[in-house]
Amino acid sequence: MNARTCRLLFLPRISQFFSPKIFKIAYPDARCFTQESHAVNRLSLLILCYCLFYSALRPEQCYAQEPIKLYTIEEFDKHGKSVPLNPSNLELLHYLEKSLNLRFDVHRVPWRRGMDIALKTDSILMGMSPTKARLRKYVLSDAINANGNWLITRCDASFRFNDINDLHVKLIGVMLGTTAGDEFDEQINILFKVENDTGAGVARLRKLLLRRMDALVWYGMTSDPKEVQAQINRNYRSSTGEASAQKDLFCVLPKPISVVTNHFAMRISRENAQLIARINQAMSKGRKSGVIPSLNSSSISASSMHR
């Protein structure tokens, strides 16, 4: 990891070629190299010296590329098969791996399971939104992106939504373990009830169409509800083979429940806080140089909450 680790990596290799007398290399009379091992000894010594010298100048270059487990929420295609991370998230991870000399071992799991694992291990979560409860357990990075928590209804059973009180006595579908903001979370089972979904995408829309809930919370990275609505209906028609249908089945209410930012997160410890700080530094540098996208108009602005 650092100069000390480099010494630990290379000294055993060197010592197997040196006799105890020769290992005291500082003494001028230490000259009992054999002809067979002389070249190997010199090479090992050069490697050690190079590592010690270079790590003193650039200590981060001596980090061993041990894989760090990274968990993010699983998503499914129209056939129920798990889908890979979207290109922007993959680009961000590749940039961080290169910048920090790390390697991420990515796992897509139900979000609640990912959070439980991260509390027991020094693994990283990707995509956590901050809440008061979570900030007591996790250290969060700077924002990766932002998304709106939109309410999706059947178009034949839509309702007005201006504030949280409009959800009174309604049943709202949510992804198990996710948040739609502190205000929403604090009113669960008080002002309204929730239906916890373990599936994603089309499976959730089918439940809504079967009238098993009044609305569901949909996480969309856009500030335009019409764009969200068009995409949802297009994906649903494609999954059911009704691509030519014109009428929308699902409507997106104009105002989101909340706008939240998404972050990397780890359980609270000094070492994890240091790693998160390195990630923040790398993301800041990447955004300034344009290597990774900034939090701009492609993310939802706070003003969209008040439309």
C-alpha positions as CSV (number, residue, x, y, z in Angstrom):
1,M,0.0,0.0,0.0
2,N,2.8,2.4,0.9
3,A,6.6,2.3,1.2
4,R,6.4,0.0,4.2
5,T,4.1,-2.4,2.3
6,C,6.4,-2.3,-0.7
7,R,9.3,-3.3,1.6
8,L,7.2,-6.2,3.0
9,L,6.4,-7.3,-0.6
10,F,9.9,-7.4,-1.8
11,L,12.1,-8.2,1.2
12,P,11.0,-11.9,1.4
13,R,11.9,-12.3,-2.2
14,I,15.3,-10.8,-1.7
15,S,16.1,-12.6,1.5
16,Q,15.6,-16.0,-0.1
17,F,18.6,-15.3,-2.3
18,F,20.8,-13.7,0.4
19,S,22.7,-15.6,3.1
20,P,22.6,-13.9,6.6
21,K,26.1,-12.5,6.0
22,I,25.3,-11.1,2.6
23,F,22.0,-9.6,3.8
24,K,24.2,-7.1,5.8
25,I,24.9,-5.5,2.5
26,A,26.2,-2.3,4.1
27,Y,29.5,-4.0,5.1
28,P,32.2,-3.8,2.4
29,D,33.4,-7.4,3.1
30,A,30.0,-8.9,2.3
31,R,31.0,-10.5,-1.0
32,C,29.8,-14.1,-1.0
33,F,27.3,-13.8,-3.9
34,T,27.3,-17.0,-5.9
35,Q,27.6,-16.7,-9.7
36,E,24.1,-18.3,-10.1
37,S,22.2,-16.0,-7.8
38,H,24.2,-12.8,-8.5
39,A,22.0,-11.5,-11.3
40,V,18.8,-12.4,-9.5
41,N,19.9,-10.6,-6.4
42,R,20.8,-7.5,-8.3
43,L,17.4,-7.5,-10.1
44,S,15.5,-7.9,-6.8
45,L,17.5,-5.2,-5.2
46,L,16.9,-2.8,-8.1
47,I,13.1,-3.5,-7.9
48,L,13.1,-2.8,-4.2
49,C,15.0,0.4,-4.6
50,Y,12.7,1.5,-7.4
51,C,9.6,0.8,-5.5
52,L,10.8,2.7,-2.4
53,F,12.0,5.6,-4.4
54,Y,8.9,5.9,-6.6
55,S,6.4,5.4,-3.7
56,A,8.1,8.3,-1.9
57,L,7.3,10.5,-4.8
58,R,3.9,9.1,-5.7
59,P,2.7,6.9,-2.9
60,E,-0.7,6.3,-4.5
61,Q,1.0,4.4,-7.3
62,C,2.0,1.6,-4.8
63,Y,-1.6,0.8,-3.9
64,A,-2.3,-2.9,-4.5
65,Q,-5.2,-3.4,-6.8
66,E,-7.3,-5.4,-4.4
67,P,-10.9,-5.5,-5.6
68,I,-13.3,-3.4,-3.5
69,K,-16.8,-4.8,-3.5
70,L,-19.3,-2.2,-4.8
71,Y,-23.1,-2.8,-4.5
72,T,-25.8,-1.0,-6.4
73,I,-29.5,-1.6,-7.0
74,E,-30.4,-4.4,-9.4
75,E,-32.5,-3.6,-12.5
76,F,-34.3,-5.8,-14.9
77,D,-35.2,-5.7,-18.6
78,K,-38.6,-6.5,-20.0
79,H,-37.8,-10.2,-19.9
80,G,-37.0,-10.1,-16.2
81,K,-33.2,-10.4,-16.8
82,S,-30.7,-8.4,-14.8
83,V,-29.3,-5.5,-16.9
84,P,-25.8,-4.0,-16.6
85,L,-25.0,-0.6,-15.3
86,N,-25.8,2.3,-17.6
87,P,-22.9,3.7,-19.6
88,S,-22.5,6.9,-17.5
89,N,-22.1,5.0,-14.3
90,L,-19.7,2.6,-15.9
91,E,-17.6,5.5,-17.2
92,L,-17.5,7.0,-13.7
93,L,-16.3,3.8,-12.1
94,H,-13.7,3.3,-14.8
95,Y,-12.5,6.9,-14.3
96,L,-12.2,6.3,-10.5
97,E,-10.4,3.0,-10.9
98,K,-7.8,4.7,-13.1
99,S,-7.5,7.8,-11.0
100,L,-7.2,6.1,-7.7
101,N,-5.6,2.8,-8.8
102,L,-8.5,0.8,-7.5
103,R,-10.6,-2.0,-8.8
104,F,-14.3,-2.3,-8.2
105,D,-16.0,-5.7,-7.9
106,V,-19.6,-4.6,-8.9
107,H,-22.6,-6.5,-7.6
108,R,-26.2,-5.7,-8.4
109,V,-28.5,-6.7,-5.6
110,P,-31.8,-5.6,-3.9
111,W,-31.1,-2.3,-2.3
112,R,-32.0,-3.3,1.2
113,R,-29.5,-6.2,1.0
114,G,-26.8,-4.0,-0.3
115,M,-27.3,-1.6,2.6
116,D,-27.1,-4.4,5.1
117,I,-23.9,-5.8,3.6
118,A,-22.3,-2.3,3.6
119,L,-23.0,-2.0,7.3
120,K,-21.2,-5.2,8.0
121,T,-18.2,-4.9,5.6
122,D,-16.0,-2.2,4.2
123,S,-17.7,-2.3,0.8
124,I,-19.1,0.7,-1.2
125,L,-22.7,1.5,-2.1
126,M,-23.4,3.4,-5.3
127,G,-26.6,5.4,-5.5
128,M,-27.5,6.1,-1.8
129,S,-29.8,9.1,-1.2
130,P,-29.2,10.9,2.1
131,T,-31.7,10.7,5.0
132,K,-31.3,11.6,8.7
133,A,-31.2,8.0,9.6
134,R,-28.6,7.0,7.0
135,L,-26.3,9.8,7.8
136,R,-25.9,8.4,11.3
137,K,-24.6,5.1,9.9
138,Y,-22.9,5.9,6.6
139,V,-20.3,8.4,5.3
140,L,-21.5,9.8,1.9
141,S,-19.5,11.1,-1.0
142,D,-20.3,14.2,-3.0
143,A,-23.3,13.8,-5.2
144,I,-23.0,11.5,-8.2
145,N,-26.2,12.7,-9.8
146,A,-29.8,13.7,-8.9
147,N,-33.2,12.2,-9.6
148,G,-36.8,13.1,-9.1
149,N,-39.2,10.8,-7.2
150,W,-42.2,10.9,-9.5
151,L,-45.7,9.6,-8.8
152,I,-47.1,7.3,-11.5
153,T,-50.8,6.6,-11.7
154,R,-53.1,4.8,-14.1
155,C,-54.4,7.5,-16.5
156,D,-58.0,6.5,-15.7
157,A,-57.4,7.0,-12.0
158,S,-55.2,10.0,-11.6
159,F,-55.4,12.4,-8.7
160,R,-54.1,15.9,-7.8
161,F,-50.8,16.1,-5.9
162,N,-49.6,19.4,-4.5
163,D,-48.1,18.3,-1.2
164,I,-47.7,15.2,1.0
165,N,-51.3,15.6,2.4
166,D,-52.7,14.7,-0.9
167,L,-51.6,11.1,-0.3
168,H,-53.9,10.7,2.6
169,V,-55.3,7.0,2.9
170,K,-53.7,6.1,-0.4
171,L,-51.6,3.0,-1.1
172,I,-48.2,3.9,-2.7
173,G,-45.8,1.4,-4.3
174,V,-42.1,1.9,-3.4
175,M,-38.9,-0.1,-4.0
176,L,-38.0,-1.9,-0.8
177,G,-35.2,-0.2,1.0
178,T,-35.3,3.0,-1.0
179,T,-36.2,6.5,0.1
180,A,-38.3,9.3,-1.4
181,G,-37.0,11.9,1.1
182,D,-37.5,12.4,4.8
183,E,-40.9,14.0,4.6
184,F,-42.3,11.1,2.6
185,D,-40.6,8.4,4.7
186,E,-41.8,9.9,8.0
187,Q,-45.5,9.7,6.9
188,I,-45.4,6.0,5.9
189,N,-48.1,4.1,7.8
190,I,-49.3,7.4,9.3
191,L,-50.7,9.5,6.4
192,F,-50.6,6.7,3.8
193,K,-49.5,3.1,3.4
194,V,-46.9,1.6,1.1
195,E,-46.6,-1.5,-1.0
196,N,-43.0,-2.7,-1.0
197,D,-41.8,-3.9,-4.4
198,T,-38.9,-6.2,-4.8
199,G,-39.1,-6.2,-8.6
200,A,-38.5,-3.3,-10.9
201,G,-39.6,-1.7,-14.1
202,V,-42.4,-3.4,-16.0
203,A,-43.3,-5.7,-13.1
204,R,-44.2,-2.7,-11.0
205,L,-46.3,-1.2,-13.7
206,R,-48.3,-4.4,-14.1
207,K,-49.1,-4.3,-10.4
208,L,-50.4,-0.7,-10.8
209,L,-52.4,-1.7,-13.8
210,L,-54.0,-4.5,-11.8
211,R,-55.2,-1.8,-9.2
212,R,-53.1,-3.2,-6.4
213,M,-52.1,0.4,-5.5
214,D,-53.1,3.9,-6.2
215,A,-49.8,5.1,-7.4
216,L,-46.1,4.2,-7.4
217,V,-42.9,6.1,-6.8
218,W,-40.7,6.2,-10.0
219,Y,-37.1,7.3,-9.9
220,G,-36.3,9.3,-13.0
221,M,-33.2,11.3,-13.9
222,T,-35.0,14.1,-15.8
223,S,-36.8,17.3,-14.9
224,D,-39.6,16.8,-17.5
225,P,-42.6,14.6,-16.3
226,K,-43.8,14.3,-19.9
227,E,-40.5,12.7,-20.9
228,V,-40.8,10.3,-18.0
229,Q,-44.3,9.4,-19.0
230,A,-43.4,8.9,-22.6
231,Q,-40.5,6.6,-21.7
232,I,-42.6,4.5,-19.2
233,N,-45.4,4.0,-21.7
234,R,-43.0,3.2,-24.5
235,N,-41.2,0.6,-22.5
236,Y,-44.4,-1.0,-21.3
237,R,-45.9,-1.2,-24.8
238,S,-42.6,-2.7,-26.0
239,S,-42.6,-5.4,-23.3
240,T,-46.2,-6.4,-24.0
241,G,-45.9,-6.4,-27.8
242,E,-48.3,-3.5,-28.2
243,A,-45.8,-1.1,-29.7
244,S,-48.4,0.4,-32.1
245,A,-50.8,1.3,-29.3
246,Q,-51.3,5.1,-29.1
247,K,-53.1,5.6,-25.8
248,D,-51.0,6.1,-22.6
249,L,-51.9,3.8,-19.8
250,F,-49.7,5.4,-17.2
251,C,-49.6,9.1,-16.2
252,V,-46.9,11.0,-14.4
253,L,-48.1,13.6,-12.0
254,P,-46.6,17.1,-12.8
255,K,-44.9,17.6,-9.4
256,P,-42.3,15.1,-8.0
257,I,-42.6,14.0,-4.3
258,S,-39.0,15.1,-3.9
259,V,-35.7,15.6,-5.7
260,V,-32.8,13.7,-4.2
261,T,-29.1,13.4,-4.9
262,N,-27.3,10.0,-5.1
263,H,-24.0,9.2,-3.6
264,F,-21.3,6.7,-2.9
265,A,-21.6,5.5,0.7
266,M,-19.7,3.4,3.2
267,R,-20.2,2.5,6.9
268,I,-18.7,5.1,9.2
269,S,-15.0,4.7,10.0
270,R,-11.8,6.7,9.7
271,E,-10.4,4.6,6.9
272,N,-13.7,4.6,4.9
273,A,-14.0,8.4,5.3
274,Q,-10.5,8.7,3.9
275,L,-11.4,6.6,0.8
276,I,-14.6,8.6,0.3
277,A,-12.5,11.8,0.5
278,R,-10.2,10.4,-2.2
279,I,-13.3,9.6,-4.4
280,N,-14.6,13.2,-3.9
281,Q,-11.2,14.6,-4.9
282,A,-11.1,12.5,-8.0
283,M,-14.7,13.4,-9.0
284,S,-14.1,17.1,-8.5
285,K,-11.0,16.9,-10.7
286,G,-12.8,14.9,-13.4
287,R,-15.7,17.4,-13.5
288,K,-13.4,20.4,-13.8
289,S,-11.5,18.8,-16.6
290,G,-14.7,17.6,-18.3
291,V,-13.7,13.9,-18.2
292,I,-16.9,13.1,-16.3
293,P,-20.2,15.0,-16.5
294,S,-21.0,17.7,-14.0
295,L,-24.3,18.0,-12.0
296,N,-25.9,20.3,-14.6
297,S,-29.2,20.6,-16.5
298,S,-29.3,16.9,-17.2
299,S,-30.0,16.4,-13.5
300,I,-33.1,17.7,-11.9
301,S,-32.8,21.2,-10.4
302,A,-34.4,21.9,-7.1
303,S,-36.7,24.4,-8.7
304,S,-38.6,21.6,-10.5
305,M,-40.1,20.7,-7.1
306,H,-42.1,24.0,-7.1
307,R,-43.7,23.8,-10.6
